[in-house]
Amino acid sequence: MTVQALSGKLLTPDGWFAGRLQFDAQLRTFEAAPLADDAPWILPGFIDLHVHGAAGVDLMQGGAAAQSVCRAHARHGTTALLATTMTAHRREIEHALQGVAAAMGHQAPDEAALLGVHLEGPFISPHRLGAQPPLTEVATLESLLALHAIAPIRVLTIASEIEPHLALIPALARLGIRVQLGHSEATYEQGQAALRAGARGFTHLFNGMSGFSHRAPGLVGLALAEGEYAELIPDLQHVHPGALRAALRAIPKAYGVTDATAATGMPDGEYALGPQRVYKCAGCVRLASGSLAGSALTMDQALRNLVAIGLELADAARRLSTLPAEYLNLIDRGRLAPDARADLLVFDAALQLQQVFIAGHSLDLTT
């Protein structure tokens, strides 16, 4: 691959660096250089660990759905993602995972790297479904290993108050699967036991879990008191800006996800979310009942939202790239450093995305 160069304000692990970056498929050299005041911001590519769909396509459709979703999100700065399932019948989950596995082996240069699966269902509480259909199951190690053999499960959401689930956490942690607490009625103490067993994070914090009260702090209280990692959906609809700020202050490595659905990048209308129908209107995605059902968020908009509620640009970018990479132990991306993958984003002064590079390949954002 031909060596390329970009000049701008580069976000490195040591902070902002004004200069010139040379790269091919990997980042090579950093050279200090004077810049104009309006020089672009150059950030590491975003990594989204909770994606259901985009561009009218739902990942539960299987087949070529995963590639279409990866292509759509790449145009908004997502350079790697996890395909996220819905609670569904086992055969439907297997079908979706087969599509993911096929896509992982045949990715095009203009697609976000598909890192594996976030299995959000079916091992959740029937009492905290959120927008998930009522098709929950109790997990067994055998059932999880069978799904893991189809496509790699990188993140697993469970309701830890279901007793067999707690016993599974150590074995899953040894496999490198990040166990998250979500869609759960767990008490503070039940969630605490799951963290001690090896659970690592919280799925879309505040949504689909036992809430906070000063006498019953629930999973929200546990995340704020003891959590190291947690997902947050910064669409300014799922979580009030004040609650976002509280979580970002309390949880050292809280990171942003989109929870994006097929409605992402599409006009208002009716779309699929697993076996259900959802409706996009005025930027929200809801069930017919009016309940929120995923989002239409993209990661470039998530960056702008986080800055709008008061985060410094470097902190906002880190929570959309570096911290998700760290959570999955991905040492080759999520940062601008020599020999890392050349997953690069170029933003103008108004934080509008101008260029996307995935492993050094420049995407055409004009079509």
C-alpha positions in Angstrom: 0.0 0.0 0.0 1.2 3.5 -0.9 2.3 5.6 2.1 -0.1 8.5 2.6 0.1 11.6 4.9 -2.3 13.8 6.8 -1.6 17.0 8.7 -3.7 18.3 11.6 -4.3 18.2 15.3 -3.7 14.5 16.1 -5.2 12.9 19.2 -2.4 10.6 20.5 -2.3 8.7 23.8 -0.2 11.5 25.2 -2.6 14.2 24.1 -2.9 16.5 21.1 0.0 16.6 18.7 0.3 19.2 16.0 1.9 17.9 12.9 2.0 15.4 10.1 1.2 11.7 10.2 2.4 9.1 7.6 0.7 5.8 7.2 -0.1 2.9 5.0 -2.3 0.1 6.5 -0.6 1.0 9.8 0.4 4.3 11.4 4.1 4.9 10.7 5.7 8.3 11.6 4.6 11.4 13.5 6.4 14.7 12.6 5.8 18.0 14.4 4.8 20.8 12.0 3.2 24.3 12.2 -0.5 24.3 11.5 -3.1 26.9 10.5 -5.7 27.7 13.1 -8.4 25.9 11.1 -6.3 22.7 10.8 -8.5 19.6 11.0 -8.9 17.3 14.0 -7.5 13.8 13.4 -9.0 11.1 15.6 -8.8 7.4 16.0 -11.7 5.5 14.3 -14.7 4.9 16.4 -15.5 1.4 17.8 -19.2 0.6 18.5 -19.9 -2.4 20.7 -23.7 -2.3 20.4 -25.1 -2.2 16.8 -28.4 -3.8 15.6 -28.7 -2.3 12.2 -28.6 0.6 9.8 -29.6 1.7 6.3 -32.9 -0.2 6.5 -31.2 -3.5 7.4 -31.5 -5.4 10.7 -28.7 -7.8 11.6 -31.1 -10.5 12.7 -32.0 -10.9 8.9 -28.7 -12.8 8.5 -27.2 -13.3 5.0 -25.6 -10.1 3.7 -27.1 -7.9 6.4 -23.9 -7.6 8.4 -21.9 -6.3 5.5 -24.6 -3.7 4.7 -24.6 -2.5 8.3 -20.8 -2.3 8.5 -20.7 -0.3 5.3 -23.4 2.2 6.5 -21.7 2.8 9.9 -18.3 3.2 8.3 -19.6 6.3 6.6 -20.1 7.9 10.0 -16.7 7.1 11.4 -17.2 3.6 12.9 -14.2 1.6 11.9 -15.0 -1.5 13.9 -18.2 -2.8 15.5 -19.9 -5.7 17.2 -23.1 -7.2 15.6 -25.7 -7.2 18.3 -28.5 -9.8 18.5 -32.1 -9.5 19.7 -33.9 -12.0 21.9 -35.4 -14.5 19.5 -36.0 -18.2 18.8 -32.7 -20.1 18.8 -32.8 -20.9 15.1 -33.2 -17.2 14.3 -30.2 -16.3 16.5 -28.2 -19.0 14.8 -29.2 -17.7 11.4 -28.0 -14.2 12.4 -24.7 -15.5 13.7 -24.1 -17.5 10.5 -24.4 -14.3 8.6 -22.0 -12.6 10.9 -19.5 -15.4 10.5 -19.7 -15.2 6.7 -19.3 -11.4 6.7 -16.2 -11.7 9.0 -14.5 -13.7 6.3 -15.4 -11.5 3.4 -15.1 -7.9 4.4 -14.6 -5.1 1.9 -12.3 -2.2 2.4 -15.2 0.3 2.8 -16.8 -1.7 5.7 -16.2 -1.3 9.4 -14.3 -4.3 10.7 -16.7 -6.8 12.2 -15.2 -7.9 15.4 -17.8 -10.5 16.4 -21.0 -10.6 18.3 -22.6 -8.8 21.2 -25.2 -11.4 22.3 -27.8 -9.1 23.9 -30.5 -11.7 24.1 -32.0 -14.2 24.9 -30.5 -14.6 28.4 -32.2 -11.6 30.0 -35.0 -11.0 32.5 -38.6 -11.4 31.2 -39.4 -8.5 33.5 -36.9 -6.1 31.9 -37.4 -6.7 28.2 -37.3 -3.1 27.1 -37.8 -3.5 23.3 -36.8 -7.2 23.3 -39.6 -9.7 22.5 -40.8 -12.1 25.2 -38.6 -15.1 24.1 -36.1 -15.2 26.9 -34.1 -18.3 27.9 -32.0 -19.5 30.8 -28.5 -19.9 29.7 -26.4 -23.0 29.9 -22.7 -23.3 29.1 -23.5 -25.8 26.4 -25.9 -23.4 24.7 -23.5 -20.6 24.8 -20.6 -22.6 23.5 -22.8 -23.8 20.6 -23.5 -20.2 19.6 -19.9 -19.1 20.2 -18.8 -21.9 17.8 -20.9 -20.3 15.0 -19.5 -16.7 15.4 -17.3 -15.4 18.2 -19.2 -13.9 21.1 -17.2 -10.9 22.4 -19.8 -9.4 24.7 -22.7 -11.2 26.4 -25.6 -9.4 28.2 -27.2 -11.4 31.0 -29.6 -11.0 33.9 -27.4 -12.1 36.8 -30.3 -12.6 39.2 -31.2 -15.7 37.3 -29.2 -18.1 39.5 -27.7 -20.4 36.8 -26.3 -17.3 35.0 -24.2 -16.3 38.0 -22.5 -19.7 38.0 -21.5 -19.3 34.3 -19.6 -16.1 34.6 -16.2 -17.4 35.6 -16.2 -19.9 32.7 -17.2 -17.2 30.2 -14.6 -14.8 31.5 -11.9 -17.5 31.0 -13.1 -17.7 27.4 -12.5 -14.0 27.0 -16.2 -13.1 26.7 -17.0 -9.8 28.4 -20.1 -10.4 30.5 -22.3 -7.4 31.0 -25.3 -6.9 33.3 -28.4 -5.6 31.6 -32.1 -6.2 30.9 -32.1 -7.2 34.5 -33.9 -6.7 37.8 -30.8 -7.6 39.9 -30.4 -5.9 43.2 -27.2 -4.1 44.1 -26.0 -7.2 46.0 -26.9 -9.6 43.1 -25.0 -7.4 40.7 -22.1 -7.1 43.1 -21.9 -10.9 43.2 -21.7 -10.9 39.4 -18.9 -8.4 39.3 -17.0 -10.5 41.8 -17.5 -13.6 39.6 -16.0 -11.8 36.6 -18.6 -9.7 35.0 -17.1 -6.5 33.5 -19.7 -4.0 32.4 -23.2 -2.8 32.1 -25.4 -2.8 29.0 -26.9 0.6 28.0 -26.6 2.0 31.5 -29.9 3.3 33.0 -32.0 1.6 30.4 -33.5 -1.9 31.0 -32.2 -2.4 34.5 -33.1 -1.9 38.2 -33.0 1.8 38.9 -31.4 3.9 41.6 -33.0 4.7 45.0 -31.1 5.7 48.1 -32.4 2.6 49.9 -32.4 0.2 46.9 -29.5 1.4 44.6 -30.0 -1.4 42.1 -27.7 -2.0 39.1 -27.6 1.7 38.3 -26.2 2.4 41.8 -23.8 -0.5 41.5 -22.4 0.9 38.2 -22.0 4.3 39.7 -20.4 3.0 42.9 -18.2 0.2 41.6 -18.3 0.0 37.8 -15.2 0.3 35.8 -16.8 0.0 32.3 -20.4 0.7 31.2 -22.2 1.4 27.9 -24.0 4.7 27.5 -26.2 5.7 24.6 -25.4 9.5 24.1 -28.3 10.2 21.8 -29.7 12.6 24.5 -33.0 10.6 24.4 -32.2 7.4 26.2 -30.4 9.3 29.0 -30.8 12.9 30.2 -27.6 14.9 29.8 -27.3 15.3 33.5 -27.4 11.6 34.1 -24.8 11.1 31.3 -22.5 13.6 33.0 -23.0 11.9 36.4 -22.1 8.5 34.9 -19.1 9.8 33.0 -17.9 11.4 36.2 -18.4 8.3 38.3 -17.4 5.4 36.0 -13.8 5.8 34.9 -14.1 3.9 31.6 -17.7 4.5 30.6 -17.9 4.5 26.8 -20.5 5.4 24.1 -22.5 3.0 21.9 -25.2 3.7 19.4 -27.6 0.9 19.9 -28.4 1.7 16.3 -31.3 0.0 14.5 -32.3 -0.4 10.9 -33.8 3.1 11.1 -30.3 4.6 11.3 -29.6 6.8 8.3 -33.1 6.4 7.0 -36.2 8.7 6.8 -39.0 8.6 9.2 -41.0 5.4 8.8 -41.5 1.7 9.9 -38.5 -0.6 10.3 -37.6 -4.1 11.7 -35.9 -4.7 15.0 -35.6 -8.4 15.1 -39.1 -9.8 14.8 -40.8 -6.6 15.8 -41.7 -3.4 14.0 -40.3 -0.1 15.2 -41.1 3.5 14.1 -38.7 6.3 13.5 -40.0 9.8 14.0 -38.2 13.0 14.9 -35.0 11.2 15.5 -36.5 8.7 17.9 -37.0 5.0 17.3 -40.0 3.5 19.2 -42.3 0.5 19.5 -45.9 1.0 18.7 -46.4 1.4 22.4 -44.2 4.5 22.4 -41.3 2.9 24.3 -37.8 3.6 23.0 -36.5 0.8 20.8 -32.9 1.3 20.1 -31.8 4.4 18.3 -30.9 6.1 15.0 -27.7 7.4 16.4 -24.4 7.4 14.5 -21.0 7.7 16.2 -20.1 11.0 14.6 -23.3 12.5 16.1 -22.4 10.8 19.4 -19.2 12.7 19.4 -20.9 16.0 18.8 -23.5 15.2 21.5 -20.8 14.5 24.1 -19.0 17.7 23.3 -22.3 19.6 23.4 -23.0 18.4 27.0 -19.6 19.7 28.2 -16.9 17.0 27.5 -13.6 18.1 26.0 -13.1 16.8 22.5 -10.3 14.5 23.5 -12.3 12.9 26.3 -15.4 12.5 24.0 -13.2 10.8 21.3 -11.5 8.5 23.8 -14.9 7.3 25.0 -15.9 6.3 21.5 -12.6 4.7 20.4 -9.8 4.1 23.0 -12.0 2.8 25.8 -14.1 0.3 23.7 -10.8 -1.0 22.2 -9.4 -1.4 25.7 -12.5 -3.2 26.9 -12.1 -5.8 24.2 -8.3 -5.9 24.7 -7.7 -4.6 21.2 -4.2 -3.3 21.3 -3.9 -2.5 17.5 -6.7 0.2 17.3 -8.5 2.9 19.1 -5.4 5.1 19.4 -3.0 7.0 17.1 0.3 5.5 17.8 3.1 3.9 15.7 2.2 0.5 14.3 -1.5 0.8 15.2 -4.0 0.2 12.5 -4.6 3.2 10.3 -8.2 3.7 11.3 -8.4 7.5 11.1 -11.1 10.1 11.1 -10.7 13.7 9.9 -13.1 16.3 11.4 -13.4 20.0 10.6 -13.7 22.8 13.2 -17.5 22.3 13.4 -16.9 18.6 14.1 -18.3 17.5 10.8 -16.7 14.3 9.5 -14.6 15.0 6.4 -12.6 11.7 5.8 -12.6 8.1 7.0 -9.7 5.7 6.6 -10.0 2.0 7.5 -6.7 0.3 7.6 -5.4 3.1 5.4 -8.2 2.8 2.8 -10.0 6.1 2.2 -13.7 5.9 2.0 -15.7 7.9 -0.5 -18.2 9.9 1.5 -19.7 11.7 -1.4 -21.8 8.9 -2.8 
